[in-house]
Amino acid sequence: MKHIEDQIQAMVMQWARMASFNGGKVSDYLHHSPNGGKRNLREAVRLKSQGVMSGYPDLHLFVARHGFHGMFIEMKSPTGTTSANQKEVMKRLSEQGYKCVVCKSFESAQQEIKEYLEI
């Protein structure tokens, strides 16, 4: 199902590259940290030493709005579920003033972003 999540996230980014916001595009404010995926041991150790964090959400919209410092989006397939680790990271982010959402479709991610940015 990871492949479906990747496709949905790519669709979100494709839309974000076309959607206008603040004199630019939504994608100018939307970032993906490649924390997931299978890697060889050497690469995994190197990335962990540089700050890769297990459970970190897929997308970060770094725009302050509605009393939040920004929004994090965890992308899932329509049948996907968040792990205990992902829930814990999102809890910590929420406690620090970030909006955290789980989206299981392109449409839900697009709607969350549009509502958050008021576009």
C-alpha positions in Angstrom: 0.0 0.0 0.0 3.0 2.3 0.4 3.0 2.7 -3.4 -0.6 4.0 -3.3 0.4 6.5 -0.6 3.3 7.7 -2.7 1.0 8.2 -5.7 -1.5 10.2 -3.6 1.3 12.3 -2.2 2.7 13.0 -5.7 -0.8 14.1 -6.8 -0.9 16.5 -3.8 2.5 18.0 -4.8 1.5 18.2 -8.4 -1.6 20.2 -7.4 0.4 22.3 -5.0 2.8 23.3 -7.8 -0.1 24.8 -9.7 -2.2 26.2 -6.9 -1.6 29.9 -6.2 -0.8 31.2 -2.7 0.9 34.4 -1.3 2.2 35.5 -4.7 3.7 32.1 -5.5 2.6 28.5 -5.3 1.4 26.3 -2.4 4.4 24.1 -3.1 6.7 27.0 -2.1 5.5 26.3 1.4 5.0 22.5 1.4 7.9 20.2 2.2 8.5 16.5 2.3 11.2 15.0 4.4 12.2 11.6 3.0 12.2 9.9 6.4 10.6 6.6 5.3 11.6 3.9 2.9 14.0 1.0 2.9 17.7 1.8 3.0 20.8 -0.2 3.5 22.3 -0.2 7.0 25.1 2.3 6.3 22.7 4.8 4.7 20.2 4.4 7.6 22.8 5.0 10.2 24.1 8.1 8.3 20.6 9.6 7.9 19.7 8.9 11.6 22.9 10.7 12.7 21.7 13.7 10.6 18.3 13.8 12.3 16.0 11.5 10.4 13.1 10.8 12.8 10.9 7.7 12.6 7.2 8.5 12.6 7.6 12.1 11.3 4.7 13.1 9.1 5.0 13.1 5.3 4.3 16.7 4.5 5.0 20.0 6.4 3.1 23.1 5.4 5.2 25.8 7.0 2.6 28.6 7.2 1.3 29.9 10.5 -2.5 30.2 10.5 -5.5 30.0 12.8 -3.3 29.9 15.9 -1.1 27.1 14.6 2.6 27.4 13.8 2.1 25.2 10.7 0.4 22.0 9.5 1.7 18.5 9.2 0.0 15.9 7.0 0.5 12.1 7.3 -0.5 10.5 4.0 -2.1 7.1 4.1 -3.7 4.8 1.5 -7.5 4.5 1.8 -7.0 1.5 4.0 -3.8 2.6 5.7 -3.5 3.2 9.4 -1.0 5.3 11.5 1.5 3.5 13.6 1.9 4.0 17.3 5.1 5.9 16.6 3.4 8.2 14.1 0.6 8.9 16.5 3.1 9.8 19.2 5.1 12.2 16.9 1.9 13.9 15.8 0.8 14.2 19.5 4.1 15.9 20.3 3.8 18.2 17.3 0.2 19.1 18.3 1.3 19.9 21.8 3.8 22.3 20.3 1.1 24.2 18.4 1.0 22.5 15.0 -2.1 21.2 13.3 -1.7 17.5 12.4 -4.0 15.6 10.1 -4.1 12.2 8.5 -5.3 12.2 4.9 -6.3 9.0 3.0 -6.9 10.6 -0.5 -5.8 13.4 -2.7 -9.1 15.1 -2.2 -8.9 15.1 1.6 -5.3 16.4 1.6 -6.2 19.1 -0.9 -9.2 20.1 1.1 -7.2 20.3 4.4 -4.6 22.5 2.7 -7.2 24.7 1.1 -9.1 25.2 4.3 -6.0 25.9 6.3 -4.6 28.4 3.8 -8.1 29.9 3.1 -7.7 29.5 -0.7 
